[in-house]
Amino acid sequence: MPNTNTLEGIWRGFYQYSRPDPAGNLPVVDFTLILKAGWLGTFQGGVTDDPPHGIPGQGHVYGRVSFPRIKFTKQMPICYVRYPDGRHTTLREAVIAKGHPCKREFPGQKIQYEGEFIAPDRASGTWVISAGFIRLPGRFRVGFKTPGSTGTWSMARQ
């Protein structure tokens, strides 16, 4: 039976959305995780999505493993908006483009991953971004609804 220390190291994987984007595409996004094991089945690390569909920047992951189950949260440092043509812009840039002042970037939404190890060096499962509301700073209650999303993922040790 594998133990938490088997998480240490580099993992390569991909995630895919369950529903097509407005252009009808189901992009597959490759990613790299660099994980470090913690106490009592916990772990944390960094994550980088690959271009062209991935979110720029290095995010953070933290979670727990109880073999064969794995659960973790991913958060990218900056929230991006994806347009139907596949390009990205930061949420801050999108807010400014709509005529609202915005002095800071917003962090990405938290993404919940759950799955199972199908071998000591391979896991897969599902992910969820919950729908929400991002309130802009200021006197007025201006904000943006964020749609929820779901999908699948898979990763293997490198």
C-alpha positions in Angstrom: 0.0 0.0 0.0 1.5 3.4 -0.9 2.1 6.0 1.8 2.0 9.8 1.9 5.7 10.1 1.0 4.9 8.7 -2.5 3.3 12.1 -3.2 6.7 13.9 -3.0 7.9 15.0 -6.3 6.7 16.0 -9.8 3.4 15.0 -11.2 2.1 15.7 -14.8 -1.5 15.6 -15.7 -4.4 17.3 -17.4 -7.9 18.6 -16.7 -10.9 19.0 -19.0 -14.2 20.8 -18.6 -17.5 18.9 -18.6 -19.3 21.5 -20.7 -18.1 23.1 -23.9 -17.0 26.8 -23.8 -19.1 29.3 -25.8 -17.2 28.4 -29.0 -18.1 24.7 -28.5 -14.6 23.6 -27.5 -13.7 21.2 -24.6 -10.1 22.3 -24.2 -7.7 20.0 -22.4 -5.2 21.8 -20.1 -2.0 20.1 -19.2 -0.4 20.9 -15.8 2.6 20.2 -13.6 2.3 19.7 -9.8 5.3 19.8 -7.5 4.2 18.2 -4.2 5.6 18.0 -0.8 4.1 15.6 1.8 3.1 16.9 5.2 1.8 15.4 8.5 -0.9 12.8 8.8 -1.7 12.5 5.1 -1.6 16.2 4.2 0.4 17.7 1.3 0.9 21.0 -0.4 2.8 22.3 -3.4 2.8 24.4 -6.5 0.9 24.0 -9.8 1.5 25.4 -13.2 -0.9 25.2 -16.2 0.5 24.8 -19.7 -0.3 27.3 -22.5 -2.3 27.9 -24.6 -5.4 27.0 -22.5 -4.0 27.1 -19.0 -4.2 30.0 -16.6 -0.9 31.9 -16.4 1.1 32.0 -13.1 2.0 29.5 -10.5 -0.8 28.5 -8.2 -0.9 26.7 -4.9 -2.4 23.3 -4.0 -3.1 21.8 -0.5 -4.9 18.7 0.4 -5.1 15.3 2.1 -4.7 11.8 1.0 -6.2 8.7 2.5 -5.3 6.0 0.0 -6.8 5.3 -2.3 -8.7 8.7 -2.0 -7.2 12.1 -2.6 -8.7 15.6 -2.1 -7.1 18.9 -2.8 -7.7 22.6 -3.4 -6.1 24.5 -6.2 -5.9 28.3 -6.3 -4.2 30.4 -8.9 -2.8 33.8 -7.8 -4.8 35.9 -10.3 -8.4 35.4 -11.5 -8.7 35.2 -15.3 -11.7 35.5 -17.6 -11.8 33.3 -20.7 -13.5 34.6 -23.8 -15.3 32.5 -26.4 -12.3 32.7 -28.8 -10.1 31.1 -26.1 -8.1 34.1 -25.1 -7.7 35.2 -21.4 -7.7 38.5 -19.6 -7.4 39.2 -15.9 -10.7 39.9 -14.1 -9.2 43.3 -13.3 -8.7 44.1 -17.0 -12.3 42.9 -17.8 -13.7 45.2 -15.0 -11.8 48.2 -16.4 -12.9 47.4 -19.9 -16.6 47.6 -18.7 -15.8 51.1 -17.4 -15.4 50.4 -13.7 -12.3 51.5 -11.7 -10.3 48.6 -10.3 -7.0 49.0 -8.5 -6.1 45.4 -7.7 -6.0 42.0 -9.2 -8.4 39.4 -7.8 -7.2 35.9 -6.7 -8.4 32.9 -8.7 -11.4 31.0 -7.5 -10.7 27.9 -5.4 -11.1 24.7 -7.3 -11.9 21.5 -5.4 -10.4 18.3 -6.7 -11.4 14.8 -5.6 -10.3 11.4 -6.9 -8.6 8.0 -6.4 -5.3 6.5 -7.0 -5.6 3.7 -9.6 -2.0 2.8 -9.0 0.7 4.2 -6.6 1.9 6.6 -9.3 -1.5 7.5 -11.0 -4.7 9.2 -9.9 -7.8 10.6 -11.5 -11.1 12.2 -10.5 -13.3 15.2 -10.8 -13.0 18.9 -10.1 -15.6 21.6 -9.2 -15.5 25.4 -9.2 -18.5 26.6 -7.3 -20.7 29.5 -8.7 -20.2 32.7 -6.7 -20.2 36.5 -6.8 -17.1 38.7 -6.8 -17.9 42.1 -5.3 -15.8 45.1 -6.5 -14.4 47.5 -3.9 -16.2 50.8 -3.6 -19.4 52.4 -2.4 -21.7 50.7 -4.8 -22.7 47.0 -4.8 -21.1 46.3 -8.2 -19.8 42.8 -8.9 -19.8 39.9 -11.2 -21.5 36.5 -11.0 -19.1 33.7 -11.6 -20.5 30.6 -13.2 -19.7 27.2 -11.7 -17.8 24.6 -13.7 -17.0 21.0 -13.4 -14.7 18.5 -15.1 -12.3 15.6 -14.9 -8.6 15.3 -14.2 -5.8 12.8 -14.3 -2.2 12.8 -13.1 0.9 10.5 -13.1 4.2 10.7 -11.3 7.1 11.8 -13.5 
